Amino acid sequence: FIPDHIFPFFQTTSSALKGAIQLGITHTIGSLSQKPERDVLLQDFEVVESIFFPCEGSNLTPAHHYGDFRFKTYAPMAFRYFREMFGIRPDDYMYSLCNESLIELSNSGASGSLFYVSRDDEYIIKTVQHKEAEFLQKLLPGYFMNLNQNKRTLLPKFYGLYCVQSAGKNIRIAVMNNLLPSAVRMHLKYDLKGSTYKRRASAKEREKAVPTYKDLDFIQDMPEGLSLDADKYNALCKTLQRDCLLLQSFKIMDYSLLVGIHNVDQACQEQANEEAGAGAKGQVQKALYSTAIEAIQAEVGHMGSMETEDRTGGIPARNSKGERLLVYIGIIDILQSYRLAKKLEHSWKALVHDGDTVSVHRPGFYAERFQKFMCNTVFRKNALKTSPSKKRRAGAGPVKRAAGSGPSLMTQASSSSTAQSPLLQHQASSDTREDSEADKSEDERAQKL
């Protein structure tokens, strides 16, 4: 059932809302396909198209039993370009969202948002507040420029922004990439901000089958963090720095890193039948750069054996017990601007508590603390153990780099990638094979010393 404060017209059943969404998206994608391809113009970001759906139908719309409603599409040309950048064909997008009934997720967010997932596990539909939708519209030109320069990002991929309107009420919805594939069992899930003030899952949250834990829970449960191979660790930290720089430039804060952990070894023990397997047989996502491993790696080809071991895009990691893990990550809740309300909230909390520990903080400090927590506490770099033959090859002298490891590497960039540096960012967007070899050589020299 839909909460009263969201939409009285659709109180009786969520099927009416889902049906209205699907009718609206089917119409807007169909009409958009008739428009010729062209470059995106600045005014395209401000366009809002509207179509009325009467119950009895019209020359443009089919008859339905959801009650009269109006469907609005925001920046249709711009979002069409976004979808094309991620390799999403219009017919695939419409088929995924509209061919079968959407699945309602029971675990709504703290804001009371509704979440739906498409049957093929590809897309999440989330209801957003008026201010969030308005803020996203303002972000679109900068978001467009950033995606044009760098498709490998942990930021949410927005594929569409719509509004269902009836009886003077509005439900605004955003279509995004699905970070946690349902075909893969998540043994642990965390919402991390880098703050310690009241950052522990509530008793009510812990009663759920798969609770969403928070920062203090992670520090307690995994004091040694998640171990990644050097190349993946460096790529992850670079991606986080790049994304945080963009969020800071827009004065965005209070975002989180959603972390889903699939324990491969535990799943093998739990396996009673094929459906309870390790997740390697899950749905393969169609959108480009939409999985965690693609978001941080320089090239898809760098995934190596991952293509055969796991096709759901998890990042290989290990816990302190040495168990094999697949980690699914993404930055969420980016539609919070550091406006007056947030400034007042932080000032009040800082009077009672340590101002540097609360999650509501100025964007620059928030970004720095967020990166430090993720790259020092949550994720750790593996100590490499290589064979003598690899050591001899590494000794031949691949690309030399300045000494250092961990987050300090985030400020370095190869000369080849600097030429392609984004306008909004001062960080190269990709690792190269030479980077990986150099990291290995560097760690080997450190071990010898």
N, C-alpha and C positions, 0 to 999 in steps of 0.2 A: 504494500500500500504506500501511496505517496503522502509525505507529511503535509499537514494542513497549510503550513506557512509557504509551501512551494507553489501549489496550484490547486485551488478548490475545484476547478472544473474537472480535473482528472483524479479526484479523491478516491473514487470507487475502485478503480483498478489501474495498475500501471500499463496494462495492455493498450489502453486508449492512448496514452502518451507515446508509447513505443510505436503504435500504428501511425500516429500523426507525424512523428519524426521520420518514419520510413517513407510515408507518402510525400512529405516535403523534400527529402533528399532525392528521391527518385525523380521528382519533377525538376528540381534545380540542376541536377547533373545532366538530365536529358536536354533541357533548354540550353545549357552551357555548351553542349557538344555541337550545337548548331552555329555557334559563334566562331569566327575564324581565329586561327592562332596569331598572336602578335605579342610584342614586348609588353611587359607590365609598366604602366604609367603611374605617376604619383597619385593622381586622382582615383586610381583603381582601389586604393586602400580605404577610401572613404565611401565607396558605393554600398548601398543597402538595397537589395531587391526584395520585393514583397509580392506574395500571391495569396489570394483568398480561396479557402477550401470549404464551400458550403456542403452541407450533408447530402443534398440532392444532386451534387455535381454541377459542372459547368462545361463550357466549350473547351476549357483548358485543364480541368481537373476531374477526376473520377468521383462517383458517388461513394459515400462511406458512412459508417455508423459511429463516428467518434465525436460528433457535435461540430458545429461550425468553428473553424479556427483559421488564423492567418499564419503563414510561414515566411519568415524573413531569412535571407542569406546575406551574410556580411562579406564584403570584398571577394566576390566569387572568382574574378579573374586572377587575383593575387593567390588565392588558395589553390586554384587550378595549377598555377605555376609551381607552388610548393609541392603539390602531389606529383607533378611531373619530375621534379628534381629527385624525388625518392623512388622513381620508377613505378609509380602507382597509376595504372591505366584507369580511365573513367569507368569502363564496364566492370573491372575488378572491384573498384571502390564501391560502386552501387550494388554489385552482387553480394559483397561481404556484409554490407550494412542492411540491405533491404530484401534479400532473397528469403531469409529465414528470420524467425522471431529473435529479437535481442534477448540476451540473458541478463537479468538484473542481479547485481552483486549485493549481498546482504551487508557487507562491511562498508558502510558509508563513512565519509571523512568526518573530521572534527567539525567542519563547517555545516554539516548536515546535507552535503551534496549527494545526489543520486549518481550511481555508477551503473553503466550497462557495458557489456562486452559482446562483440560480434561472435557468431557461432563458429567462425573459423579462427577465433582467438587473435585476430589481427588488430582490432581497434577497440579503444575504450571511448565511451561517450560519457561525459561528465557534465552535470548541471553546474553552472557558474553564476555567481551573483552579478548584479547589474554593474557594480564598480569594477569587478574583475573583467567582465566582457568589455567594458569601456577602456580599461587599461590595456587589454590585449590589442584592441583596435589601434591605440596610440603606438604600441610597440611594433606593429606590423612592418613599417618601412625599415626600421633597424633590424628586425628579425629577418626580413627578406635579404638585406644586404649581408648579414652574417652568414646565412645559409648559402648564399651565392659564393661566398669566399671559403666556407668551411662546412662541409656536410657532416663531418665526424664530430659529433657533440653529444654530451649527456643531457642536454636540455630537452624539454618535451618537444616532440614533433607535432605541431598543430596542423591538422589536415582540413579543418573546416570549423566555422563558427556560425551558429544558427539560433533562431528564436521561434518558439511556438507561442502564439498569442491568442487568448480567448477570454471573453467576459472581463476584459480590462486587465487581465493578469498576463504575466510573461514568464516563460521558462527559457532561459538562454543555455545553450549547450555547446560544448567544444568537443570535437572529434580528435583524438590523439592516438599515438602509438601505445600498444600494450606492453608494459615493461616486464610483467611477470606472467609468462605463458602458463595457462592452466593445465596443460599436458604434463608439466613438470611439477612434482610435489615439492613445495617449499617447506623444509624442515624448520627454518628460522626466518624471521622477517623483522627488519629494523627500519625505523624512521629516525635518521640521524641529522642533527643540526650543528654539532660541535659545542653545544651549551650543556651545562650541568644543572641549571636551575629548574627544578620540578620536571626533569627529563627522565622520568621512570614510568613504565606502563602501569595503568591503574589496575585495581583488583578486578574490575569489570572486564577490562581488556584481556587480562590473563586467563579469564574463563573461556575465551574463544578457542576453537580448535587450533588455529594458527594465529596467535596473538601478534600484534605489531609492537615490538619492544622499542625502547628508546636509548639515548646515549648512556645513561648510568647503568642500564641493564647490559649493554654491550661491554662496557668497561669491566663489569663484574663477571660476565659470562666468558668473555674472550680477552683476558688481560694481555695476551700475546698477539692479538689481532689475527688478521687473515694474511697468510704468506702467498705472495705472487712471484712468478719468475721476473727477473730483472727487466726484461724488455716490456712486459705487460705492466709492471709497476711504474716504470718511467713514463710509458704512454698514458697510463691512467692519471698520473699526477700532472702531466702536461695538459691533458684534456680538461681536468678540473680547474687548473689555473686559467686557461683560456676562457672557459665558460664563466668563471667567477668574475673575470675582468669585464666581460660583457654585461653581466648582471649588475655589477657595481656601476658601470657607466650609465645604466638606466635607473640607478638608485633603487634597485630591487633587493629585497632582503627577506628574511624569515623563511627561506626555502630550505628544503631537506634533501638528503640523499636517501632514496629508497633502496634498501639492500635485501634481496631475497637469496637465501642460501639453500642449495640442494646438496645434501650429503650423499655422494655417489656410493660410498662404502656402506652406509646405513641403509640406503635404498636397496642394495643388492641383498642385504640380510632380510629386509622386509618383504622381498619379492615373493608373493604367493602365486601370482599369475602374471601374464605378460602386461596387463594394464597397470600393474603396480611396479613396473620396471624403473630403470634409472632415468628415464626421460628422453633418451636418445631417439626414441621413435615418435617424438612429439611433432606437432604441426610445424612445418618449416615456414617462417614468416616470409611474405612476398616483398615487403617494402625494403628498399636498400637502406643500409646504415641504421637499421631500426633495432638491431640487437646490441647487447652490451659489448660483446667482443668487437663488433664492427665499429662501434662508436669511439673506441680508444685506439684501435690499431691503425697503422698508416695505410696498409693495403690488405684487402681481403685475403690475398694469397699468403700473407704472413701468418695466417692462422695455423698453417702446418697440419699436424695430425688432427687438429680440432674438427676438420671437415669430415673425418671418418668417425671420430669419437663422439662428437656432439654436434647436432645440426640446429639446436635451439638458441645458440648464441651466448651461452654462459661463459664466464671467464674462469679458467681453471685456477684453483687455489687449494691451499691446505690449511687445516687448523693446527692447534698446538699438539694434537695427538697424531698428526701426520695423515689424517683422513683426507681422501680426495673430495673436493668440493667443486660445484659449479655455482658461480656468483652472478646474479642478475642485478644490475644497478641502473639508476637514472635519477636526475635531479627533478624534483616535483615542487608544486606550490610556488611557482615563480611570479604569480600575479599579485604580489604584495609590494606596493610602493611605500617608501619611507616618508609618508605624509605626516601631517600634524598629529593625527591620532596615534601613530606609532611613536612619534617623538615624546608625546605626553606619557604614553604607556611605559616607555623606557625610563623616563625621568622619575616616575613614581616608583617603579621597581628598584631603580638604583638607590633610592633613599632608604629602602628597607633591606635590600640585598646587595651583593657585590655587582656593580654595574657591568663588569666584564664577563659575568657568567650567565646573564639572562639572554634569552634567544632574540628578543626584540632590541636590536642595536643598530647603530649607524651602518650604512651599507659597506663602507670601506673596512671597518673593523670586522664586521660580520663575515665578509668574504675571506679575509686573512685568517680568522679563527677557524672558519669552515675548512679551508685547505689544509691548515696545520693539523687539525684533528683527523681528517681523512687520511693524510699521507704519513702521519706519525703514529697514530693510535689504531685506526681501523685497518689500514693496509700496511704491510711490511714487505721489504724486499728479501727474497730468498738468498741464502748464501749458496753460490753456484759450486757444483762439484762436476768438473769436466774430466774427460779422459786425457791421457798423455798426448795423443795425436792432436786433440783439439787445442791443448796448451801450446804445442809446437806451432800450429797454424796461427794461434793468437799472437805468439811471440814474433811472427813474421812482420807484425806491425800494421794492423789495419788503421782506420782513421783514429788519430790521437785526439784526446779530449782532456779538458782540464780536470784535475782531481776533484773528487766529490761524489756523493751518491745521495739518493733519496730526493727530498723536495728541492735541494739546491740545484739539481739538474734541470729543474723546470725553467730556469732563467736562460738556459743555453739553447741555441738553435743552429742547425746546420746552414751553411751558406746557400745550399740549393733551395731550401725551403724558405729562407728569408726573403727571397725575391717574390715569393707568393704570399707574404705576410698580410693578414687581413687589415683593413683600414681601422677597424675598431679595436684591434688587438696587436700586441707586440710579441706574440709568441707563435712559433712555427706550429703548423697543424698536423704534422705527421712524423712518425719515426721512419727510418730507413733501415735496410738490412745492415748497412755499415754502422749505424747507431747501436744495433743489437750486438754486433761483433765487438764493438769498442767497449760496451758495457761489460761483456763477458771478460774481455782481456783485462779491463780495469779491476774487476773483482778478483780475478786470478792473481794479479800482481799484489793486491792487498793481502790475499791469503798467504802468499809466499813470505811477505814481510812479517 
